[in-house]
């Protein structure tokens, strides 16, 4: 390796650092440029003696190269022991998370906000701990703090600081979500013409009820208090914003506050909101249209009026695609009920496109799902003493003349009066496999409307990710500020995971990606060297995208810290 001086055609001398190697294929020595330094006359303006300066750099690069090439020798004594106060095992996979975290400039946001606060710890260091651990090793705040040595990061904060930081995060939650949206628009050209919305809930490991934690309809059929979460997501599956509501809030009542907030705080322009039938109320449709936005909502066929059901079941207008799928649509002035300022319901007419499709596959599934319920209904008829209001839930709807004791819940109806509601059963079977989508976007084709609606599965998957991979519930914190901050860290974690999934072109699921990153660990041996013991296809692909070599078996602490530092450049 040496400093090469090349005279150009214009007479100027160009400096570069080159190295030599033997090309086995060509059978002779070759050189490769290690660094392009610059023109000597320009460098003389910056350095007293540029030749001497860059010759010293050559010597340093030679030394580094020798260290990389030379074998690493270590000696271990048979009686060496571990010490309990040293963390030998470290995670390295979080380097990928760190790179996305800093691309989003979450660190800059938090440091700017902290300047005007009185807190004397790094909120950024704690946020990184909570987010990285939520993705790789989800646990309680206390357990996460105890495992903080798992990363090559600063640890100069206490458990009390972790809890105090939650109030700080809550205070800046809305602004941070807006900041993330702005960064994602800059980095990935976020398209918000289509915005998906859905609601789920999370349970608490307590029976305590307060203003936020309420008993409600749990999606997981839990008796515990819950909190409702409304989530907006873009067409790539990357979250836009979230909001929490008391656990007893009806799903449909979360929509308007959420839409109002993104109208005020986010520069999204006109949007088309996509949501399931839980949002299809007159108030939600009227509010969406009043804001000059559009909607693509599914609508319950069974809960619709008789005219709509008649249209669905009428074979006229359907086009069959193969033998198991058919579809039709119409433009139709539908009457909706809208709540006026005085609380009264008034009728409004909306002109919308209604797309109906039927799937034989869905019809068979609906019938199979109902068979268990019908079997239970028949058993209730034969053995009413075995059941109560609670244990007969669902099946009791198919039993005629059934009555319950208001206090005990026991079935009061004599066995001889109970019979299967055949008419109800036949009416439901007739609608099996039919689905309806209603939309303000009447100029769009049926196929496009259906494709738009099918994108809703990503938000449903996001909820599954937060509940399973990120273990967002049960929630252990109890103060409202801490609860809000807990879900903010989950939101950031989900956003980072979705971005990584997007960078990988959805080749792997989030669960598999996080599993590989969690397994990318190393063990401290001696002389500040770490031994790596896991590598797979996912890490290989991540390495190509994020420019990190996960296949290397041994690294020095200095080399590891240099890689981590590189991920923080944003």
LINVEN-V429390 format. One record per helix or strand. SS is the DSSP state (@ for helix, = for strand). FROM is the first residue (numbers start at 1). LEN is the number of residues. If there is no record, write none. Layout:
BEGIN
SS:FROM:LEN, SS:FROM:LEN
END
This chain:
BEGIN
=:2:6, =:13:11, =:28:12, @:40:4, @:50:20, =:89:3, @:94:10, @:106:9, @:123:14, @:141:6, @:148:3, @:159:13, @:173:16, =:194:11, =:214:1, =:226:8, =:239:8, @:251:15, =:272:4, @:277:3, @:282:9, =:294:6, @:306:8, =:319:2, =:325:15, =:345:15, @:360:23, @:384:3, =:388:1, @:395:4, =:399:2, =:404:1, =:410:2, @:415:3, =:419:2, @:422:9, =:434:6, @:446:9, @:457:11, =:475:1, @:480:24, @:510:10, =:521:4, =:529:4, @:537:10, =:554:3, @:557:11
END
